[in-house]
Amino acid sequence: MWMTSSLRGLVAGTLRVDILENGIHSGLGSGVVASSFRIIRQLLNRIEDIETGVVSSSFHVQIPSLRLDQAKYCAEVIGENLVKEIPIVKGARAVSSDPVELILNRSWRPALSVTGVSGIPKLEEAGNVLRPYTSLKLSLRLPPTYDAPSAGSLLKEILENDPPYGAKVTYTWDKAGSGWVSPPLLPWLDQAVSSASVKYFDKPHVYTGEGGSIPFMGMLGKRFPKAQFLITGLLGPGSNAHGPNEFLHIEYGKKITCCVAEVLAKHA
């Protein structure tokens, strides 16, 4: 039985760089004026190391020792399946061969993704033009304990300060949801979960931090600070969450339902 011990936060927004009033022939402007794309690359380098993908230390937190121990145990259980569930193209590899590092990267460390672009024409429509601007949609996953609105404000400051070549740089964040960390389970709940997991899966339960974000959990945690949480689910290798062929494993679903029912019965 898999138990979610934490969820990452998220800040999403749009970074735009304007360098020209309008597009001009690249033979006229290239080499004289920096391209908006090169400028935006420079700005991204302020946030993320282009070689390693490591995000600026300003967005990191100290990982609790309990979560480190849980990540190590999780790595022992899941092993190479952590990478196998991701459809990496043939010949490519993950950013690390250490499953513990991959688990911590996905659960307790920030990560930057570019999820959208504007100002760049389709390939079949592209010409020899120095474009006036480039816009990128940025998604910054945050450690579970990092305050998302603070991260959004800091990101704006870092990106807009001292723009290269004096370009017009704007960053506007439109989503900011903080993460969540599960409080330690009380002895009765820990024992109930362990017993149910062994009974229905023949294996002890495992704690894992999830890389996704559910801001509602952070709201619940603040509203009910003394509450106990049991967060589990049916996703597994190949489930392809939010994808076109998302599916759930029926037999696993039956077992996890029995586990939850048993825990609730013991609570009653």
C-alpha positions as CSV (number, residue, x, y, z in Angstrom):
1,M,0.0,0.0,0.0
2,W,1.4,3.3,-1.1
3,M,1.0,6.3,1.2
4,T,1.5,9.9,-0.1
5,S,3.7,11.7,2.4
6,S,4.0,15.1,0.6
7,L,3.0,17.1,-2.5
8,R,5.0,19.7,-4.2
9,G,3.8,23.3,-4.7
10,L,3.6,25.1,-8.0
11,V,4.1,28.6,-9.5
12,A,3.1,29.0,-13.2
13,G,3.4,32.2,-15.2
14,T,4.4,33.8,-18.4
15,L,7.8,35.2,-19.2
16,R,8.0,37.7,-22.1
17,V,11.0,39.4,-23.7
18,D,10.5,42.3,-26.2
19,I,13.5,43.6,-28.1
20,L,12.0,45.1,-31.3
21,E,9.0,47.2,-32.1
22,N,8.3,44.9,-35.0
23,G,10.0,42.1,-36.9
24,I,12.8,42.9,-39.3
25,H,14.9,41.0,-41.9
26,S,17.4,38.9,-40.1
27,G,20.1,40.0,-42.6
28,L,19.6,43.5,-41.4
29,G,19.3,43.0,-37.7
30,S,21.1,39.8,-36.7
31,G,24.5,40.5,-35.2
32,V,23.3,44.0,-34.4
33,V,20.4,43.3,-32.1
34,A,20.2,40.2,-29.8
35,S,17.4,37.8,-30.6
36,S,14.6,37.7,-28.1
37,F,15.1,33.9,-27.9
38,R,18.7,34.3,-26.9
39,I,17.8,36.8,-24.2
40,I,15.1,34.6,-22.8
41,R,17.6,31.7,-22.7
42,Q,19.9,33.9,-20.6
43,L,17.1,34.7,-18.2
44,L,16.2,31.0,-17.8
45,N,19.8,30.4,-16.9
46,R,19.2,32.5,-13.8
47,I,16.7,30.0,-12.6
48,E,18.0,26.7,-13.9
49,D,21.5,25.3,-14.6
50,I,21.4,24.4,-18.3
51,E,23.8,21.5,-17.9
52,T,22.3,19.8,-14.8
53,G,18.8,21.1,-14.6
54,V,19.3,22.1,-11.0
55,V,17.2,25.1,-10.0
56,S,18.6,28.0,-8.1
57,S,19.3,27.4,-4.4
58,S,16.9,30.2,-3.6
59,F,14.0,27.8,-4.2
60,H,15.4,24.8,-2.3
61,V,14.6,23.8,1.3
62,Q,16.3,21.5,3.7
63,I,14.8,18.0,3.3
64,P,13.7,16.5,6.7
65,S,15.7,13.4,7.7
66,L,12.5,11.4,8.0
67,R,11.7,12.1,4.3
68,L,15.2,11.2,3.4
69,D,14.9,7.8,5.1
70,Q,11.5,7.2,3.5
71,A,13.0,8.1,0.0
72,K,15.7,5.5,0.6
73,Y,13.3,2.8,1.5
74,C,11.0,3.7,-1.4
75,A,14.0,3.4,-3.8
76,E,14.7,-0.1,-2.5
77,V,11.1,-1.1,-3.1
78,I,10.5,0.5,-6.5
79,G,14.0,0.2,-8.0
80,E,14.2,0.6,-11.7
81,N,10.4,0.8,-12.1
82,L,10.7,4.5,-11.2
83,V,12.3,5.2,-14.6
84,K,10.5,2.4,-16.5
85,E,7.1,4.0,-16.0
86,I,8.2,7.1,-17.9
87,P,8.2,6.8,-21.7
88,I,11.8,7.9,-22.4
89,V,12.8,7.5,-26.0
90,K,15.1,4.6,-26.9
91,G,18.8,5.5,-26.2
92,A,17.9,8.3,-23.7
93,R,18.4,8.1,-20.0
94,A,17.2,9.7,-16.8
95,V,19.1,12.6,-15.2
96,S,20.6,10.3,-12.6
97,S,21.1,6.6,-12.2
98,D,20.5,6.8,-8.4
99,P,16.8,6.1,-7.6
100,V,17.1,7.9,-4.3
101,E,18.1,11.1,-6.1
102,L,15.4,10.7,-8.6
103,I,12.8,10.3,-5.9
104,L,14.0,13.4,-4.0
105,N,14.2,15.4,-7.3
106,R,10.6,14.6,-8.0
107,S,9.3,15.1,-4.4
108,W,11.4,17.6,-2.5
109,R,13.4,19.6,-5.0
110,P,12.2,22.4,-7.4
111,A,12.1,21.7,-11.1
112,L,11.4,24.1,-14.0
113,S,9.4,23.2,-17.2
114,V,8.6,25.2,-20.2
115,T,5.0,24.3,-21.1
116,G,4.1,26.8,-23.8
117,V,5.5,29.3,-26.2
118,S,4.3,32.3,-28.2
119,G,5.9,34.7,-30.7
120,I,7.4,31.9,-32.7
121,P,5.8,30.9,-36.0
122,K,5.2,27.3,-37.1
123,L,8.0,25.8,-39.1
124,E,6.2,26.0,-42.4
125,E,5.5,29.7,-41.8
126,A,8.9,30.7,-40.6
127,G,11.0,33.1,-42.6
128,N,14.3,35.0,-42.4
129,V,13.0,37.4,-39.8
130,L,14.4,38.6,-36.5
131,R,11.2,38.3,-34.3
132,P,10.2,41.2,-32.0
133,Y,9.4,39.1,-29.0
134,T,9.3,35.6,-27.4
135,S,7.0,34.4,-24.6
136,L,7.3,31.3,-22.6
137,K,4.9,29.6,-20.2
138,L,6.9,28.5,-17.1
139,S,6.0,25.9,-14.6
140,L,8.1,25.8,-11.5
141,R,7.5,22.9,-9.1
142,L,8.3,23.8,-5.5
143,P,9.4,21.8,-2.4
144,P,6.4,20.9,-0.3
145,T,7.2,23.4,2.5
146,Y,8.0,26.4,0.2
147,D,5.5,29.2,0.2
148,A,4.2,29.5,-3.4
149,P,3.3,33.2,-3.5
150,S,6.7,34.1,-2.1
151,A,8.3,32.0,-4.8
152,G,6.2,33.8,-7.5
153,S,7.4,37.2,-6.2
154,L,11.0,36.0,-6.0
155,L,10.8,34.6,-9.5
156,K,9.5,37.8,-10.9
157,E,12.3,39.8,-9.2
158,I,15.1,37.5,-10.5
159,L,13.8,37.4,-14.1
160,E,13.0,41.1,-14.5
161,N,16.0,42.6,-12.7
162,D,18.8,44.0,-14.9
163,P,17.5,42.7,-18.3
164,P,20.1,41.8,-20.9
165,Y,20.7,44.5,-23.5
166,G,18.0,46.6,-21.8
167,A,15.2,44.5,-23.3
168,K,11.7,44.8,-22.0
169,V,11.2,41.8,-19.7
170,T,7.9,41.0,-18.0
171,Y,7.0,38.0,-15.8
172,T,3.5,37.5,-14.7
173,W,2.5,34.6,-12.5
174,D,-1.1,33.4,-12.6
175,K,-1.0,30.3,-10.5
176,A,0.6,29.9,-7.1
177,G,-0.3,26.9,-5.0
178,S,1.8,25.8,-2.0
179,G,2.6,22.2,-1.3
180,W,1.7,19.9,1.6
181,V,3.4,17.6,4.0
182,S,1.7,14.8,5.9
183,P,1.9,15.1,9.7
184,P,3.4,11.9,11.3
185,L,0.9,9.2,11.7
186,L,-0.4,8.4,15.2
187,P,0.6,4.9,16.4
188,W,-2.9,3.5,15.9
189,L,-3.1,4.7,12.3
190,D,0.4,3.6,11.4
191,Q,-0.4,0.1,12.8
192,A,-3.7,0.0,11.1
193,V,-2.2,0.9,7.7
194,S,0.7,-1.5,8.1
195,S,-1.7,-4.4,9.1
196,A,-4.0,-3.8,6.2
197,S,-1.1,-3.6,3.7
198,V,0.4,-6.8,4.8
199,K,-3.1,-8.5,4.9
200,Y,-4.1,-7.6,1.3
201,F,-0.7,-7.0,-0.4
202,D,1.6,-9.3,1.6
203,K,3.9,-6.3,1.9
204,P,4.4,-3.4,4.4
205,H,3.1,0.0,3.3
206,V,5.6,2.5,1.7
207,Y,5.7,6.3,2.0
208,T,6.4,8.4,-1.0
209,G,6.4,12.0,-1.9
210,E,4.5,13.0,-5.0
211,G,5.8,15.5,-7.6
212,G,2.3,16.8,-8.4
213,S,0.4,19.5,-6.7
214,I,-3.0,19.5,-5.0
215,P,-3.3,23.0,-3.3
216,F,-6.5,21.8,-1.6
217,M,-4.5,19.5,0.6
218,G,-2.4,22.5,1.8
219,M,-5.7,24.3,2.6
220,L,-7.0,21.3,4.6
221,G,-3.7,21.0,6.5
222,K,-3.9,24.6,7.6
223,R,-7.6,24.4,8.5
224,F,-7.2,21.1,10.4
225,P,-3.6,21.1,11.8
226,K,-4.2,18.2,14.2
227,A,-6.0,16.0,11.6
228,Q,-4.5,12.7,10.4
229,F,-4.4,12.0,6.6
230,L,-4.4,8.8,4.7
231,I,-3.7,9.6,1.1
232,T,-3.4,6.7,-1.3
233,G,-4.6,5.9,-4.8
234,L,-4.6,3.5,-7.8
235,L,-1.9,5.0,-10.0
236,G,1.0,2.8,-10.9
237,P,3.5,2.0,-13.7
238,G,1.7,2.6,-17.0
239,S,-1.3,4.4,-15.5
240,N,-0.5,7.5,-17.6
241,A,-2.3,9.9,-15.3
242,H,-4.1,12.7,-17.2
243,G,-3.1,11.1,-20.5
244,P,-5.3,10.0,-23.4
245,N,-5.1,6.3,-22.3
246,E,-5.2,6.7,-18.5
247,F,-6.3,3.5,-16.8
248,L,-6.6,2.0,-13.4
249,H,-5.7,-1.6,-12.3
250,I,-8.9,-3.3,-11.2
251,E,-7.4,-5.9,-8.9
252,Y,-5.2,-3.3,-7.3
253,G,-8.3,-1.1,-6.9
254,K,-10.1,-3.9,-5.0
255,K,-7.2,-4.4,-2.6
256,I,-6.7,-0.8,-1.9
257,T,-10.4,-0.4,-1.2
258,C,-10.2,-3.2,1.3
259,C,-7.2,-1.6,2.9
260,V,-9.0,1.8,3.4
261,A,-12.2,0.1,4.6
262,E,-10.2,-1.9,7.2
263,V,-8.4,1.3,8.4
264,L,-11.8,3.1,8.8
265,A,-13.2,0.1,10.7
266,K,-10.4,0.2,13.1
267,H,-10.8,3.9,13.6
268,A,-14.5,3.4,14.3
